[in-house]
């Protein structure tokens, strides 16, 4: 018989987070009180790791925190001074409401599926990207705040069907959102079929680049005052026999768009031209609306929760937002149908 899930408190029950993980069972919550913990936790059980105070519960890592089990929940922590902040190589985890600073890579998803990376703050990430996906699919990267990093979000080789939405990415020294494929042997692994939408991409050297990346939808993003707004420079790829990328770049806002909108419908009269192969046929003349986070952008001062991590699919995540509207629509539909039936009955 399975024991009921329990809460283990660090440092009260165990001095280190790793000892607490070692003592935990699947479904348990490890509640980490304020303080600085110098360690590199490996989360190899389906547990929740909950910091008491995002800004005052600090893990001072070197390699980084590793998530290696499915259904792990990591929230309310500052991860500081590591090579990686957090690496996820498992599925259906939720990494939310953390702060990651002074790492070489902030949050890396490697062969990871169905995870949610949401509402994290990432600053001063050097060398590589704040959030990086490789060989990963069906992940949701949403409502993250990224600033003063070398690169913002990289969707890299072998990564498909990910959604990157409602992130605020600013002041990247290099690229804010990069779609980057890679050749392995004779095969090319692109990031293909991803959705990049409603992101605020500003004040960076380059807003977005694509390189060996196809069938991605890049729509309703705001490109504001980036030195280069969008780059699909693939000459190097072409010299090696690759094909020019084909993506849908449509209905974005470009701060340097100079066209008119004669009928005032919010869509410019002429395309926003990126280069001779890429353009946005329906440039928005006003910035697209970025959805606010559905939950607290920083976790509340946590009372330990006994609930196991919730495997949140993208659909489920949006479902939280739209459920009331759907209910209203269904109720209205039922009223209309009943009215019609009653009307017919009376008139027959
Ligand atoms: Ca128009």
Boltz pocket constraint, residues with backbone or C-beta under 6 A from the ligand:
constraints:
  - pocket:
      binder: B
      contacts: [[A, 260], [A, 261], [A, 262], [A, 263], [A, 264], [A, 265], [A, 266], [A, 267], [A, 268], [A, 269]]
      max_distance: 6.0
